[in-house]
Amino acid sequence: MSYTPPPPSPYQSDKASSSPQRNRRPGTRMLIAGLILIGISVIGGIIAVVALTVSSFGKFEEFASSTYSIEEHVTVDGLGDNQWFIYQDPDVMSGASCSVTDEQGNDITNRSADMNMSVDDLSYQAIQSFESTADGVYEISCTDYPVALGGSLPLGGLIGVGISLLLAGLLFLVGAVLTIIGLVRRAKSKRQQSPPYGGGSYPGYGQGQQPYYPGPSA
């Protein structure tokens, strides 16, 4: 007595034919891309903060060392072809006003943009500005003292770091969205790939049926 095995079920045939070329679940690529973007944004943000700390320390120290304190009416020269700012300490006083006159008696001060910075224990608030020439002589008088005369605040590095942090934040947001979408798509795909047969049955047989195994031939 010979045994003829039952024909393979469609489920088994499809599984056998597709297993060598099994594809990734939907959403896997989006999940990987999202995680990569999140990693890049975190690393970029850390680099930007470290770069700001290192570069700004030297610039602020240089600015503080090149700033001159004015405690009374003074006459200055040798300022070169530069733009100068007059600062006050907002923690000490506010509302000071100064005039800078050239050799012809013209007041050359301009209202300064709102710029504030703190270095160590000192705070600087720009109140007025003027442009000097290499051979010019200027008289500076203020309604209140002391004030400080210095160059422009070193804000260029802060702006660059701010743009870098903004880009890092946008990358993190895009990465988070891609990660969430990828996880949702993978979860849906996992539910859709559940086995189609119920409990108590065998692949290739009906509900409650079992494969036939013949005994030894007589």
Secondary structure, DSSP 8 states (H G I E B T S, - for coil): ---------HHHHHHHHHGGG----TTHHHHHHHHHHHHHHHHHHHHHHHHHHHHHHHHHHHHHHT-EEE-S-EEEE---S-EEEEEE-TTT-----EEEE-TT--B--EE----EEEETTEEEEEEEEEE--TT-EEEEEESSS-EEEE-----HHHHHHHHHHHHHHHHHHHHHHHHHHHHHHHHHHHHHTS-SS-TT--TTS-TT----------
